[in-house]
Amino acid sequence: MWGALDAESQAAYDALWARTQGHPVAVLNADGACSRCGVTQNSAAAQRVRRGDVLVKCSGCGRILVAAES
C-alpha cells in the first residue's frame, strides 16, 4: 500500500504521524463526521472520501479520512 502512494502523500502522512501522535488517519463515519474529532465534513468531501481516489483531510483536525467499511 505504501508504495502505491506518491511522494507528496507519503510526506503528508509522515507529517501527520508526528503531529497527531501516531494517529494520522480517521474514519469518515456514516453520518459524515470524522471519527477522531467529530467534525461533520461537507458533502463534496464525504463523496471524495467514499470514492477513495484522492487524499482528503478532515476540515477539523486535518487527519486523512478513509471511508468506513461496509
N, C-alpha and C positions, 0 to 999 in steps of 0.2 A: 504494500500500500504506500509506504513512504516514498519509494522510487517513482510512483505514479504522479507525485506532486511536483510542480515546478519549483524552481529555486525560491521564487518570491513567496509562495505558500509555505514552504519549509521554514523560511526565515520568520514569517508571521507566527507560525506555530511555536517556534523556539522562543520568540519574544513573549508570547502569551504564556508559555510554560513558566517562565521566570516570574512574570507579573502576577499570575494567578496561583502561585504556589503549587504548581503541578496539576492544575485543573483547567487546561486551555479550551476544552470542548464542553458544550452543554447541549442537551436535548431540547428540541422545539416540541413542547407539549401539544396535545391535541387541540387545546384551546388557543394555540398560537403564542404562548408565553414561554420565555426562557426558563429552563429547569433550575438554573443557578440563582438568578436574581429576580425572576418573576415578572420582568417587563414584557408586556404583550408587544409583539412585532407587528408592523403594518402588513397588510395582506400581500403586497408585492414581495416583500422579503420572505414571508412564510411560504409563498409559492416557489420562490427560488430555492429555498432550503429543501422543500419536498421534491423538487426536480433533481437536485443533487449535482447540477452541472457547473456550479460556481461556488466559490467560498463566500459564505455570508456570515457576518459578525453580528452579535446581539447589539441592538441600539442602546441597551442599558449598561452592560458590563464589558462588552467588547469581545466576549468569547466566541469561538467558532461554533456555529449552530449546525446540528445534524438532525435529520428527521427521526422521529420515534419509530421504532419497529412496529409493524402492524401485526 
